Amino acid sequence: MQNQAETKSSLNLLLLASAVTLILWFIPFAEVITYPIRLFVTFIHEGGHALATLLSFGSVREIELYPNGSGVTVTEGGFRLLISSAGYLSTTLYGAALLLLLRKQASGKSIAIVTAILMVLLTVFWGGNWLMWLTGLILGVGFLALGVKAKPRITHFVMSFLAVQCILNAFYDLKTLLYLSAFSPAVHTDAKNMTEATGNFIPSVVWGIIWAFISVLMLGVTLLVYYRSLKAKSKVDAIDMPVALLPEAFDKIMEKRL
């Protein structure tokens, strides 16, 4: 069972990661520092499209990433509504899943290794341009080294920082999507794909609002579960501690009486 000290340490590392993220907002040209994370978030976004395609029995031709932080996944077949929705929601889901899994500090290394394996596989099978290969292999090897070689506390902090960045980038991208859908509807986006898939019956801005609502709901549920689990663990530890001391206290009382 996760003890109170580990729970507190996990929470402190998450708060530190959030603080670093906040500080980066006020540093000029900080986007240069976070550029690899921007590419990683796009990688997760496009990977979500690819996995949704495979789950709906379609096929993936290739995935490409571009220097401006955008990307495209070329697919054939599959359930189009699921595929188009998977990108933005996958990014939020990945970040939320990290937050929940990182409640246990030891899980950081496993998460890093699994992330590395997924990135390498997506790159090897569907890498469509040089930036996709560069991002997939460099970050994949980096996560693998983090999971195998780094100290658990360092790995936990990096993955916590990544979770915060994924969630923030997901909401930033959704804000951009809503703007494009409302004021530049001709721009080709996932929301526009959804509009075309529904015979232009539902406007793209509506799809953007739906995805934003689902993302907010996912984050809200995640934070609620996180808070309740921390609270429950603290109560269990508080109860277990005196119980564990009872035999020793009882022995001391009996010694005094004798």
Summary of the structure (lengths in Angstrom):
residues: 258
radius of gyration: 22.4
end to end distance: 37.7
largest distance: 89.5
contacts: 828
relative contact order: 0.13
helix: 78%
strand: 5%
